Amino acid sequence: MTGHKYDKPDDEDRDPLSELDTDSLLESVADDTTLESGLGVRDESGQDATPLVASRAGTLNIDTGAVPSRHEQRSRKPSDSSKKVVAWRDLPKKKQLVVITLARLSEPLVQTSLQSYMFYQLQWFDPSLPDSVISSQAGILHASFTAAQFFTAMIWGRVADSIWAGRKTVILIGLLGTLLSCIGYGFSTTFYQALFFRCLGGATNGNVGVMRTMISEIVREKKYQSRAFLILPMTFNIGVIIGPVLGGILSDPAGSYPDTFGKVEFLLKFPYATPNLVSAVFLCVAMIMCWMFLEETHDALQERRDFGIILGRKLTGLFSRRSTSIAYTPLHSRDTSISTDVEMSPVTPRDSSEGVTAASKKPTSRRRYTTRLPFCRIFTSNVTFTFIAHFFLAFHVGTFNSLWFVFLSTPVYNPAKPDPPDFVPHLPFRFTGGLGLPPRSVGLAMAILGTIGITMQLFLYPRLSSRLGTVRSWRYCLFLFPISYSLVPFLSVVPSTTAAPSQKTGPGIWVAIAGVLLIQVTGRTFALPGQTILVNNCTPHPSVLGTVHGLGQSVSSFARTVGPVLCGWLYGYGLSHGMVGGVFWGLASMAVCGLFASLWVREGNGHEIWLEGDEDDEENK
């Protein structure tokens, strides 16, 4: 034992390599072997690192020298090299990240697809309902998914942390549940049927928190986090681009294309089944890919036999030419970035490029911890403040996503037939009405939102995050949300080239939409990945990482449940009382509260509490 005081993360402990006499080691090896000149390894950034020394056993050992202790690493100021922007090609285990990306992409496709036609589907359920009631129903339907997630997300997080299920099992269950709910929703003919299937999808889906856990276990070094944790929100924006367009084009084909599909009985009976069937195909493909290619990241389950992986490798072998060659491959270690051994073995070039072969995945891994942190000790002060800030962010972002498509679909205010009766607008606060856009135009407007987001995430976020740091870039962009929410309702008074009650048209309205979305999406682009990193790093102990992400998803789901339901009712109330902007200005005040809550949030290190067995494991590395 090193004398490390448990539960005090700032105490210094002895590094296991600090007493290694590397000079004597090199001298002893040099007596029997010859050191090859020019032979070395490269670090993650491609720079020359430590030399390799050949031993009699045929294994190449890396001369690492003394390694700083964890306390020194935490207290050391970042150098200029640490601020270098990490490229996408530098990410480790890219194959696994691609599979996770595909699994995550299938879900936003489903959610954003139905948003483009939900307002019109609810009108189809009961054409006699007024617009204010339809708006309230849309908020309930949107929030039902997250409400069910709120009650089950923490449970799925605990299941993902268990040794009898693991991360991969939870993801497969989530994809299957979403697939069934998607099909059921498409064939619903009443509001309550649609509500049931939305709840079913949310109750079985805890995938977001589990995927964040897997990414943090695949990519453990902080220098890669700005890229790795950008994958999930980036795939969401891809879904925002594709989903609404698919939903707008495929919804009610008999009504949209009467000459072609107007006499098809199936499409007349189930006008909104087509986009959901297409989404079900995406979910099915994602589920099969996860089963055959996604590897378990839970420490205790990585050696368990996985028949899906076995089948995936056999199918891959049938369609690929495998040639055997000699290459250097790293031995399995706790973290590939600190691997100290390299062996020569026959591998394929493809396996060598990934850095880990199937042969190296023999039972040589060592668990990072042996004791599980009790649930009651999870809620440190930093975890608590991080979750509070997470609640406010999820509340106003989730509510905006819910209200945005309703606002776009709401009919334009008609002075000839005012609603409410005898209402006369008085700017800047007393006005009502929406934009009256049809499903295809709603899909286009939502695709603009996704296009702006993914462009910024690819080219702007990694650079500014590397320059400013996670907390500062996250906090600065929280200022943008109150501005965007305050401007949104004024889109309904932007001049149109067509007279009411026709939909808003003309270049002016689209320029205004793009301008407001630019502000909101800029804030979201920086806030959501930063919030995910902060939730991940506030984890007090690695044994509860999945639980913390499950709690984070529960907090987010609760906020995204309360927000759309409450604000959906407020939107309908404001619409019928001549103040449609009231709910958006209320969102701006919630964004201000989130900004103040962020002042108490700091970035953790993911292992603030040390338990018995943690230090022993570190010494045996």
C-alpha positions as CSV (number, residue, x, y, z in Angstrom):
1,M,0.0,0.0,0.0
2,T,1.2,3.5,-0.7
3,G,-0.4,5.3,2.2
4,H,-3.1,6.9,0.0
5,K,-5.8,8.3,2.1
6,Y,-9.1,7.2,0.7
7,D,-12.0,9.6,0.0
8,K,-9.5,12.5,-0.3
9,P,-8.8,12.9,-4.0
10,D,-6.3,15.6,-3.7
11,D,-3.8,13.6,-1.6
12,E,-0.7,12.4,-3.5
13,D,0.1,8.8,-3.9
14,R,3.1,7.0,-5.2
15,D,3.1,6.1,-8.9
16,P,3.8,2.4,-9.7
17,L,6.6,3.3,-12.1
18,S,8.3,6.0,-10.1
19,E,10.8,3.6,-8.5
20,L,11.7,1.8,-11.7
21,D,15.5,1.9,-12.3
22,T,15.4,2.2,-16.1
23,D,19.1,2.7,-16.5
24,S,19.9,-0.6,-14.9
25,L,17.2,-2.3,-16.9
26,L,18.6,-1.1,-20.1
27,E,22.1,-2.2,-19.1
28,S,20.9,-5.7,-18.2
29,V,19.0,-6.1,-21.5
30,A,21.9,-4.7,-23.5
31,D,24.1,-7.6,-22.3
32,D,22.0,-10.2,-24.3
33,T,20.3,-8.2,-27.0
34,T,21.0,-5.4,-29.4
35,L,19.0,-2.2,-29.4
36,E,17.9,-1.4,-32.9
37,S,18.6,2.1,-34.0
38,G,15.7,4.2,-35.1
39,L,13.1,1.8,-33.7
40,G,10.5,3.7,-31.7
41,V,6.8,4.2,-31.2
42,R,4.6,7.2,-31.8
43,D,2.3,8.7,-29.3
44,E,-1.4,9.6,-30.0
45,S,-0.5,12.8,-31.8
46,G,1.9,11.1,-34.1
47,Q,5.1,12.4,-32.4
48,D,8.1,10.2,-31.7
49,A,7.8,8.8,-28.2
50,T,9.9,6.4,-26.2
51,P,12.3,3.9,-27.7
52,L,11.6,0.2,-27.9
53,V,14.0,-2.4,-26.4
54,A,14.0,-6.0,-27.6
55,S,14.1,-8.7,-25.0
56,R,15.0,-12.4,-25.2
57,A,11.4,-13.4,-24.9
58,G,10.5,-11.6,-28.1
59,T,8.5,-8.9,-26.4
60,L,9.4,-5.3,-26.9
61,N,9.4,-3.2,-23.7
62,I,9.1,0.5,-23.8
63,D,11.5,2.6,-21.7
64,T,9.0,4.9,-20.0
65,G,11.1,6.4,-17.3
66,A,9.4,8.0,-14.3
67,V,5.8,8.8,-14.6
68,P,4.2,11.7,-12.6
69,S,1.7,10.8,-9.9
70,R,-2.0,11.4,-10.3
71,H,-1.8,14.4,-8.0
72,E,1.0,16.0,-10.1
73,Q,-0.9,15.3,-13.3
74,R,-4.1,17.0,-11.9
75,S,-2.2,20.0,-10.6
76,R,0.0,20.5,-13.6
77,K,-0.9,23.5,-15.8
78,P,-1.8,22.5,-19.4
79,S,1.0,23.1,-21.8
80,D,0.7,24.5,-25.3
81,S,0.7,21.0,-26.7
82,S,-2.3,20.0,-24.7
83,K,-4.3,22.8,-26.3
84,K,-3.7,21.4,-29.7
85,V,-6.9,20.6,-31.5
86,V,-7.4,16.8,-31.8
87,A,-8.4,15.7,-35.3
88,W,-11.2,13.1,-35.9
89,R,-8.7,10.7,-37.3
90,D,-6.8,10.7,-34.0
91,L,-9.8,9.2,-32.0
92,P,-9.2,5.7,-30.7
93,K,-11.4,2.7,-31.5
94,K,-13.1,4.4,-34.4
95,K,-15.1,1.3,-35.4
96,Q,-16.9,1.2,-32.1
97,L,-17.6,4.9,-32.3
98,V,-19.1,4.4,-35.7
99,V,-21.5,1.7,-34.4
100,I,-22.6,3.9,-31.5
101,T,-23.1,6.8,-34.0
102,L,-25.4,4.6,-36.1
103,A,-27.4,3.5,-33.1
104,R,-27.8,7.1,-31.9
105,L,-28.6,8.4,-35.4
106,S,-31.6,6.1,-35.8
107,E,-33.4,7.6,-32.8
108,P,-33.4,11.3,-33.7
109,L,-34.6,10.2,-37.2
110,V,-37.7,8.8,-35.5
111,Q,-38.3,11.7,-33.1
112,T,-37.7,14.6,-35.5
113,S,-39.6,12.8,-38.3
114,L,-42.9,12.8,-36.4
115,Q,-42.5,16.4,-35.2
116,S,-42.9,17.6,-38.8
117,Y,-46.4,16.2,-39.1
118,M,-47.6,15.7,-35.4
119,F,-49.8,18.9,-35.4
120,Y,-51.6,17.7,-38.6
121,Q,-51.8,14.1,-37.3
122,L,-53.6,15.3,-34.2
123,Q,-56.0,17.3,-36.3
124,W,-56.6,14.1,-38.3
125,F,-57.4,12.3,-35.0
126,D,-60.2,14.8,-34.2
127,P,-60.8,17.6,-36.7
128,S,-63.3,19.4,-34.4
129,L,-60.6,20.4,-31.9
130,P,-59.4,24.0,-31.8
131,D,-55.7,24.9,-32.4
132,S,-55.1,25.7,-28.7
133,V,-56.2,22.2,-27.7
134,I,-54.1,20.7,-30.5
135,S,-51.1,22.6,-29.2
136,S,-51.6,21.2,-25.7
137,Q,-52.0,17.7,-27.0
138,A,-48.8,18.1,-29.0
139,G,-46.9,19.1,-25.8
140,I,-48.3,16.1,-24.0
141,L,-47.4,13.7,-26.8
142,H,-43.9,15.1,-27.0
143,A,-43.4,15.0,-23.3
144,S,-44.8,11.4,-22.8
145,F,-41.6,9.9,-24.3
146,T,-39.4,11.8,-21.8
147,A,-41.8,11.2,-18.9
148,A,-41.5,7.5,-19.3
149,Q,-37.7,7.9,-19.6
150,F,-37.6,9.8,-16.4
151,F,-39.0,6.9,-14.4
152,T,-36.8,4.3,-16.1
153,A,-33.5,6.0,-17.1
154,M,-31.9,5.5,-13.7
155,I,-33.1,1.9,-13.6
156,W,-31.5,1.3,-17.1
157,G,-28.3,3.0,-15.8
158,R,-28.2,0.5,-12.9
159,V,-28.9,-2.4,-15.2
160,A,-26.0,-1.2,-17.5
161,D,-23.7,-1.2,-14.5
162,S,-24.7,-4.7,-13.4
163,I,-22.6,-7.8,-14.2
164,W,-25.6,-9.8,-15.5
165,A,-26.6,-7.3,-18.3
166,G,-24.1,-4.7,-19.2
167,R,-24.1,-1.7,-21.6
168,K,-24.7,-3.6,-24.8
169,T,-27.8,-5.4,-23.6
170,V,-29.5,-2.2,-22.5
171,I,-28.8,-0.5,-25.9
172,L,-30.3,-3.5,-27.8
173,I,-33.4,-3.4,-25.5
174,G,-33.8,0.3,-26.1
175,L,-33.6,0.0,-29.9
176,L,-36.1,-2.9,-29.9
177,G,-38.5,-0.9,-27.7
178,T,-38.2,2.2,-29.9
179,L,-38.8,0.1,-33.0
180,L,-42.0,-1.4,-31.6
181,S,-43.3,2.0,-30.4
182,C,-42.5,3.5,-33.8
183,I,-44.6,1.0,-35.7
184,G,-47.5,1.2,-33.2
185,Y,-47.5,5.0,-33.4
186,G,-47.7,5.0,-37.2
187,F,-50.8,2.8,-37.1
188,S,-52.5,4.8,-34.3
189,T,-55.9,6.3,-35.0
190,T,-56.6,8.0,-31.8
191,F,-54.7,10.4,-29.5
192,Y,-54.6,7.8,-26.6
193,Q,-53.2,5.1,-28.8
194,A,-50.4,7.4,-29.9
195,L,-49.8,8.4,-26.3
196,F,-49.5,4.7,-25.3
197,F,-46.9,3.9,-27.9
198,R,-44.9,7.0,-27.2
199,C,-44.8,6.0,-23.5
200,L,-43.7,2.5,-24.5
201,G,-40.8,3.9,-26.5
202,G,-39.6,6.1,-23.6
203,A,-39.9,3.4,-20.9
204,T,-37.7,0.9,-22.8
205,N,-35.2,3.5,-24.0
206,G,-32.3,4.5,-21.7
207,N,-29.8,4.5,-24.6
208,V,-28.5,8.1,-24.4
209,G,-27.0,7.7,-20.9
210,V,-25.6,4.3,-21.7
211,M,-24.0,5.5,-25.0
212,R,-22.4,8.4,-23.1
213,T,-21.0,5.8,-20.6
214,M,-19.6,3.7,-23.4
215,I,-18.0,6.6,-25.1
216,S,-16.3,7.7,-21.8
217,E,-15.0,4.1,-21.4
218,I,-13.8,3.9,-25.0
219,V,-12.2,7.3,-24.9
220,R,-10.7,7.9,-21.5
221,E,-8.2,10.7,-22.2
222,K,-9.6,14.2,-21.7
223,K,-7.8,15.5,-24.8
224,Y,-10.2,13.5,-27.0
225,Q,-13.4,14.3,-25.1
226,S,-14.2,17.5,-27.1
227,R,-14.4,15.3,-30.2
228,A,-15.7,12.1,-28.7
229,F,-18.6,13.6,-26.8
230,L,-19.5,15.7,-29.8
231,I,-20.6,12.5,-31.7
232,L,-24.0,12.2,-30.0
233,P,-25.2,15.8,-30.5
234,M,-23.7,15.8,-34.0
235,T,-25.7,12.7,-34.9
236,F,-28.8,14.4,-33.4
237,N,-28.3,17.3,-35.8
238,I,-28.0,14.8,-38.7
239,G,-31.3,13.4,-37.6
240,V,-32.7,16.9,-37.4
241,I,-31.7,17.4,-41.0
242,I,-33.0,14.1,-42.5
243,G,-35.9,13.2,-40.2
244,P,-38.1,16.2,-40.8
245,V,-37.6,16.0,-44.5
246,L,-38.5,12.3,-44.6
247,G,-41.5,13.0,-42.3
248,G,-42.7,15.9,-44.4
249,I,-42.4,14.1,-47.7
250,L,-43.8,10.7,-46.6
251,S,-46.6,11.8,-44.3
252,D,-50.1,11.6,-45.7
253,P,-49.0,10.6,-49.2
254,A,-52.7,10.2,-50.3
255,G,-53.4,13.8,-49.4
256,S,-50.1,15.2,-50.6
257,Y,-49.9,13.3,-53.9
258,P,-53.6,12.5,-54.7
259,D,-52.9,11.7,-58.4
260,T,-50.5,9.0,-57.4
261,F,-51.7,7.6,-54.1
262,G,-55.2,9.0,-53.7
263,K,-56.8,5.6,-54.3
264,V,-54.5,3.5,-52.2
265,E,-56.8,2.1,-49.4
266,F,-53.9,1.5,-46.9
267,L,-52.6,5.0,-47.2
268,L,-56.1,6.4,-46.7
269,K,-56.7,4.4,-43.6
270,F,-53.2,5.0,-42.1
271,P,-51.9,8.2,-43.6
272,Y,-49.0,8.5,-41.2
273,A,-47.8,4.9,-41.2
274,T,-45.3,5.4,-44.1
275,P,-42.7,7.6,-42.3
276,N,-42.8,5.4,-39.2
277,L,-42.2,2.2,-41.3
278,V,-39.2,3.8,-42.9
279,S,-37.9,4.8,-39.4
280,A,-38.5,1.2,-38.2
281,V,-36.2,0.0,-41.0
282,F,-33.4,2.3,-39.8
283,L,-33.9,1.1,-36.2
284,C,-33.8,-2.5,-37.3
285,V,-30.5,-2.0,-39.2
286,A,-29.0,-0.2,-36.2
287,M,-30.1,-3.0,-33.8
288,I,-28.5,-5.7,-36.1
289,M,-25.2,-3.7,-36.4
290,C,-25.0,-3.2,-32.6
291,W,-25.6,-6.9,-32.0
292,M,-22.9,-8.0,-34.4
293,F,-20.2,-5.3,-34.0
294,L,-20.7,-3.3,-30.8
295,E,-18.3,-4.6,-28.1
296,E,-19.1,-4.5,-24.4
297,T,-17.2,-1.9,-22.4
298,H,-18.2,-3.0,-18.9
299,D,-14.9,-4.0,-17.1
300,A,-16.4,-7.2,-15.7
301,L,-18.1,-8.4,-18.9
302,Q,-15.4,-7.8,-21.6
303,E,-14.3,-11.5,-21.4
304,R,-17.9,-12.8,-21.7
305,R,-18.7,-14.8,-24.8
306,D,-20.7,-12.6,-27.3
307,F,-22.4,-14.6,-30.0
308,G,-23.3,-11.5,-31.9
309,I,-19.6,-10.4,-32.1
310,I,-18.6,-13.9,-33.2
311,L,-21.2,-13.9,-36.0
312,G,-20.2,-10.4,-37.0
313,R,-16.5,-11.5,-37.3
314,K,-17.4,-14.5,-39.4
315,L,-19.6,-12.5,-41.8
316,T,-16.8,-9.9,-42.0
317,G,-14.3,-12.6,-42.8
318,L,-16.5,-13.9,-45.6
319,F,-16.6,-10.6,-47.4
320,S,-13.0,-9.5,-46.8
321,R,-9.7,-10.8,-48.0
322,R,-7.4,-11.5,-45.0
323,S,-3.7,-11.6,-45.5
324,T,-1.3,-12.5,-42.7
325,S,1.7,-10.3,-42.1
326,I,4.0,-9.4,-39.2
327,A,3.2,-6.2,-37.4
328,Y,3.7,-4.6,-34.0
329,T,0.5,-4.7,-31.9
330,P,0.1,-3.3,-28.4
331,L,-0.6,-5.7,-25.6
332,H,-3.9,-5.4,-23.8
333,S,-3.7,-2.9,-21.0
334,R,-6.0,-0.9,-18.8
335,D,-5.6,2.1,-21.1
336,T,-4.0,1.8,-24.5
337,S,-2.6,5.3,-24.1
338,I,-0.3,4.0,-21.3
339,S,0.4,0.6,-22.7
340,T,4.0,-0.3,-22.0
341,D,4.4,-3.5,-24.0
342,V,4.4,-4.2,-27.7
343,E,4.7,-7.7,-29.2
344,M,5.3,-9.1,-32.7
345,S,2.5,-11.3,-33.9
346,P,0.9,-12.4,-37.1
347,V,-2.0,-10.0,-37.7
348,T,-3.9,-8.5,-40.6
349,P,-3.0,-4.9,-41.6
350,R,-6.6,-3.9,-40.8
351,D,-6.2,-5.2,-37.2
352,S,-2.9,-3.6,-36.9
353,S,-4.3,-0.2,-37.8
354,E,-6.9,-0.4,-35.1
355,G,-4.2,-1.2,-32.6
356,V,-5.8,-4.2,-30.9
357,T,-6.2,-7.7,-32.3
358,A,-8.5,-10.4,-31.4
359,A,-5.6,-12.4,-30.0
360,S,-4.7,-9.6,-27.7
361,K,-8.1,-9.7,-26.2
362,K,-7.4,-12.8,-24.2
363,P,-8.2,-12.8,-20.4
364,T,-5.3,-10.4,-19.5
365,S,-7.4,-7.4,-18.6
366,R,-7.5,-6.0,-15.1
367,R,-10.4,-4.2,-13.5
368,R,-10.0,-0.6,-12.6
369,Y,-11.9,-1.0,-9.4
370,T,-13.0,-3.8,-7.0
371,T,-15.4,-1.9,-4.8
372,R,-18.7,-0.3,-5.8
373,L,-19.5,3.2,-4.5
374,P,-22.7,3.2,-2.5
375,F,-25.6,5.0,-4.1
376,C,-26.0,7.5,-1.3
377,R,-22.4,8.8,-1.7
378,I,-22.9,9.7,-5.4
379,F,-24.4,13.1,-4.7
380,T,-21.3,15.3,-4.1
381,S,-21.6,19.0,-4.2
382,N,-20.3,19.1,-7.8
383,V,-22.6,16.4,-8.9
384,T,-25.5,18.2,-7.4
385,F,-24.7,21.6,-9.0
386,T,-24.0,19.9,-12.4
387,F,-27.4,18.2,-12.3
388,I,-29.1,21.5,-11.4
389,A,-27.5,23.3,-14.4
390,H,-28.3,20.2,-16.5
391,F,-32.0,20.5,-15.5
392,F,-32.3,24.1,-16.7
393,L,-30.5,23.5,-19.9
394,A,-32.6,20.4,-20.8
395,F,-35.8,22.3,-19.8
396,H,-35.5,25.2,-22.2
397,V,-33.7,23.4,-25.0
398,G,-36.2,20.5,-24.9
399,T,-39.2,22.8,-24.6
400,F,-38.0,24.9,-27.5
401,N,-37.7,21.8,-29.7
402,S,-41.3,20.9,-28.8
403,L,-42.7,24.4,-29.3
404,W,-40.8,25.2,-32.5
405,F,-42.6,22.8,-34.8
406,V,-46.0,23.7,-33.2
407,F,-45.2,27.4,-33.7
408,L,-44.3,26.8,-37.3
409,S,-47.5,24.9,-37.9
410,T,-49.9,27.3,-36.1
411,P,-52.1,29.2,-38.5
412,V,-51.2,32.8,-39.3
413,Y,-53.3,35.5,-37.5
414,N,-56.2,36.5,-39.7
415,P,-57.5,40.1,-39.1
416,A,-60.7,39.2,-40.9
417,K,-61.4,36.4,-38.4
418,P,-59.4,37.3,-35.3
419,D,-58.9,34.6,-32.6
420,P,-59.7,35.6,-29.9
421,P,-62.7,37.5,-31.2
422,D,-62.3,41.3,-31.5
423,F,-58.6,41.1,-30.8
424,V,-56.4,43.9,-32.1
425,P,-52.6,43.4,-32.0
426,H,-50.5,45.9,-30.1
427,L,-46.7,45.5,-30.5
428,P,-44.3,44.8,-28.9
429,F,-46.1,42.3,-26.7
430,R,-49.7,41.9,-27.7
431,F,-49.8,39.8,-30.9
432,T,-50.7,36.2,-31.8
433,G,-50.6,33.6,-34.5
434,G,-47.9,31.4,-36.0
435,L,-46.3,30.9,-39.4
436,G,-48.9,28.4,-40.9
437,L,-46.2,26.3,-42.7
438,P,-47.3,22.9,-44.2
439,P,-45.4,19.7,-43.2
440,R,-42.8,19.9,-46.0
441,S,-42.0,23.5,-45.1
442,V,-41.8,22.6,-41.4
443,G,-39.3,19.9,-42.3
444,L,-37.3,22.4,-44.3
445,A,-37.3,24.8,-41.4
446,M,-36.2,22.1,-38.9
447,A,-33.5,20.9,-41.4
448,I,-32.1,24.5,-41.4
449,L,-31.7,24.1,-37.6
450,G,-29.8,20.8,-38.0
451,T,-27.6,22.1,-40.9
452,I,-26.4,25.1,-38.9
453,G,-25.8,22.9,-35.9
454,I,-23.7,20.2,-37.6
455,T,-21.6,22.8,-39.5
456,M,-20.7,24.5,-36.2
457,Q,-20.0,21.2,-34.5
458,L,-17.6,20.0,-37.2
459,F,-15.6,23.2,-37.7
460,L,-16.2,25.6,-34.8
461,Y,-16.8,23.8,-31.5
462,P,-13.5,21.7,-31.3
463,R,-11.3,24.7,-31.9
464,L,-13.1,27.1,-29.5
465,S,-13.5,24.4,-26.9
466,S,-9.8,23.6,-27.1
467,R,-8.9,27.3,-26.7
468,L,-11.4,28.3,-24.0
469,G,-11.8,25.0,-22.2
470,T,-14.9,23.0,-21.5
471,V,-16.4,25.0,-18.7
472,R,-15.7,28.5,-20.2
473,S,-17.0,27.7,-23.7
474,W,-20.1,26.0,-22.1
475,R,-20.8,29.0,-19.8
476,Y,-20.3,31.7,-22.5
477,C,-22.7,30.2,-24.9
478,L,-25.5,30.0,-22.3
479,F,-25.8,33.8,-22.8
480,L,-27.2,33.1,-26.3
481,F,-30.3,31.3,-25.3
482,P,-32.2,34.2,-23.7
483,I,-31.6,36.3,-26.8
484,S,-32.9,33.7,-29.3
485,Y,-36.0,32.9,-27.2
486,S,-36.9,36.5,-26.9
487,L,-36.8,37.0,-30.7
488,V,-38.6,33.8,-31.7
489,P,-42.3,35.0,-31.3
490,F,-41.6,38.1,-33.5
491,L,-41.3,35.8,-36.5
492,S,-45.2,35.8,-36.6
493,V,-45.2,39.5,-37.4
494,V,-42.5,39.4,-40.1
495,P,-44.1,40.7,-43.4
496,S,-45.1,38.0,-45.8
497,T,-45.5,38.0,-49.6
498,T,-49.0,36.4,-49.2
499,A,-51.9,37.7,-47.3
500,A,-53.4,36.0,-44.2
501,P,-54.6,33.4,-43.6
502,S,-52.1,31.9,-46.1
503,Q,-48.8,30.6,-44.8
504,K,-45.9,32.9,-44.4
505,T,-43.8,33.2,-47.6
506,G,-41.1,35.2,-49.1
507,P,-37.3,35.6,-48.5
508,G,-37.8,37.9,-45.5
509,I,-39.4,35.2,-43.4
510,W,-36.7,32.6,-44.2
511,V,-33.9,35.0,-43.5
512,A,-35.5,35.8,-40.2
513,I,-35.9,32.0,-39.4
514,A,-32.3,31.4,-40.2
515,G,-31.1,34.3,-38.1
516,V,-33.0,33.3,-35.0
517,L,-31.9,29.7,-35.4
518,L,-28.3,30.7,-35.9
519,I,-28.3,32.2,-32.4
520,Q,-30.1,29.3,-30.7
521,V,-28.1,26.6,-32.5
522,T,-24.8,28.3,-31.7
523,G,-25.7,28.2,-28.0
524,R,-26.9,24.6,-28.3
525,T,-23.8,23.5,-30.2
526,F,-21.5,24.5,-27.4
527,A,-23.8,23.9,-24.4
528,L,-24.9,20.3,-25.1
529,P,-21.5,18.6,-25.7
530,G,-20.0,20.7,-22.8
531,Q,-22.8,19.6,-20.5
532,T,-22.3,15.9,-21.4
533,I,-18.6,16.2,-20.6
534,L,-19.3,17.9,-17.3
535,V,-21.8,15.2,-16.3
536,N,-19.3,12.5,-17.3
537,N,-16.4,14.1,-15.4
538,C,-18.4,14.9,-12.3
539,T,-18.7,11.1,-11.6
540,P,-17.2,10.6,-8.1
541,H,-16.1,7.0,-8.9
542,P,-15.8,4.8,-12.0
543,S,-18.0,2.1,-10.5
544,V,-21.1,4.4,-10.8
545,L,-20.4,5.9,-14.2
546,G,-23.4,4.3,-15.8
547,T,-25.5,5.2,-12.8
548,V,-24.5,8.9,-13.0
549,H,-25.3,9.0,-16.7
550,G,-28.6,7.3,-15.9
551,L,-29.3,10.0,-13.3
552,G,-28.3,12.7,-15.7
553,Q,-30.7,11.3,-18.3
554,S,-33.5,11.1,-15.6
555,V,-32.9,14.8,-14.8
556,S,-33.0,15.6,-18.5
557,S,-36.1,13.6,-19.1
558,F,-37.9,15.2,-16.1
559,A,-37.0,18.6,-17.4
560,R,-38.1,17.7,-21.0
561,T,-41.3,16.3,-19.6
562,V,-42.4,19.2,-17.4
563,G,-41.3,21.8,-19.9
564,P,-43.3,20.7,-23.0
565,V,-46.4,19.9,-21.0
566,L,-46.4,23.1,-19.0
567,C,-45.3,25.3,-21.9
568,G,-47.5,23.6,-24.4
569,W,-50.5,24.6,-22.2
570,L,-49.1,28.1,-21.8
571,Y,-48.6,28.4,-25.6
572,G,-52.2,27.4,-26.2
573,Y,-53.4,29.9,-23.5
574,G,-51.3,32.7,-25.0
575,L,-52.5,31.9,-28.4
576,S,-56.1,32.2,-27.3
577,H,-55.5,35.4,-25.3
578,G,-53.4,37.4,-27.8
579,M,-50.0,36.9,-26.3
580,V,-48.2,34.1,-28.2
581,G,-44.8,35.3,-27.1
582,G,-45.4,34.9,-23.4
583,V,-44.2,31.3,-23.3
584,F,-41.0,32.1,-25.2
585,W,-40.2,34.9,-22.9
586,G,-40.7,32.6,-20.0
587,L,-38.2,30.2,-21.6
588,A,-35.7,33.1,-21.8
589,S,-36.1,33.6,-18.0
590,M,-35.4,29.8,-17.4
591,A,-32.3,30.2,-19.6
592,V,-31.1,33.0,-17.3
593,C,-31.6,30.8,-14.3
594,G,-29.5,28.1,-15.9
595,L,-26.8,30.7,-16.6
596,F,-26.6,31.6,-12.9
597,A,-26.6,27.9,-11.9
598,S,-23.5,27.4,-14.1
599,L,-21.4,29.6,-11.9
600,W,-21.1,26.9,-9.3
601,V,-20.2,24.1,-11.7
602,R,-16.6,22.9,-12.1
603,E,-15.1,20.1,-14.2
604,G,-14.3,17.0,-12.2
605,N,-11.8,14.2,-12.9
606,G,-14.2,11.2,-12.8
607,H,-12.5,9.7,-9.7
608,E,-12.8,12.0,-6.8
609,I,-13.6,9.4,-4.2
610,W,-11.1,6.5,-3.6
611,L,-12.2,3.2,-2.2
612,E,-10.4,0.2,-0.9
613,G,-8.9,-1.8,-3.8
614,D,-8.6,1.2,-6.2
615,E,-5.0,1.9,-5.1
616,D,-4.0,-1.7,-5.2
617,D,-5.2,-1.9,-8.7
618,E,-3.2,1.2,-9.7
619,E,-0.1,-0.3,-8.1
620,N,-0.4,-3.5,-10.2
621,K,-0.5,-1.7,-13.5
